[in-house]
Amino acid sequence: TQLLEQSPQFLSIQEGENLTVYCNSSSVFSSLQWYRQEPGEGPVLLVTVVTGGEVKKLKRLTFQFGDARKDSSLHITAAQTGDTGLYLCADAGGTSYGKLTFGQGTILTVHP
Amino acid sequence: DTAVSQTPKYLVTQMGNDKSIKCEQNLGHDTMYWYKQDSKKFLKIMFSYNNKELIINETVPNRFSPKSPDKAHLNLHINSLELGDSAVYFCASSQGTPSHNIMVFGPGTRLTVL
């Protein structure tokens, strides 16, 4: 059974700071997705990475996929209060039917 | 327009009762899911349907019975509710290949069993 570990579990920072959160897997990812979940809402897909070493950028968010496809990081530059939420990584499971295996998430709080 | 909608948003009920949660998607996706998020925010898949056919059935008590009347709807019925069923239940739908799978989640139903 694949285990996804995310760190840190909690992160509290001031607006304007940079931060990185991590996702590590006990086995090679089929493909990796990052989600953000705001309180009272469902997770929203941020990015999908597939190829080892891949780097994707989404405005102030930079996603890196490890060369061995067993780890990933999400870096946020100049955090804003709107970045507050639960960040989840997930393995898409390599099937056509999108069964996701999630990590336990990182709860990010950005203070004004 | 809401892409994936769920009703109700909140559900408070007594142990032993039977309840249903409804889900609808207007995205034209072929696959729909139920996920459960526990108090520690851990999300785990329960069921998946593709074109009304059950394709994923994780280790879930048989008190939970999904039903898909058509590919735009996936409902979840829970019999004999237990305290441990308290959680947030998310419906989701998706379309695409594994490397380009777009999963869209609904807003969740917070179930509290007293």
Interface residues (C-beta under 8 A of the other chain):
Chain A: S30 S31 Q33 Q37 G40 E41 G42 P43 V44 L45 T48 V50 L86 L88 A92 G93 G94 T95 S96 Y97 G98 K99 L100 T101 F102 Q104 G105 I107
Chain B: V4 T31 Y33 Y35 K40 K41 F42 L43 K44 I45 S48 N50 I55 I56 F90 A92 S94 G96 T97 P98 S99 H100 N101 I102 M103 V104 F105 G106 P107 G108
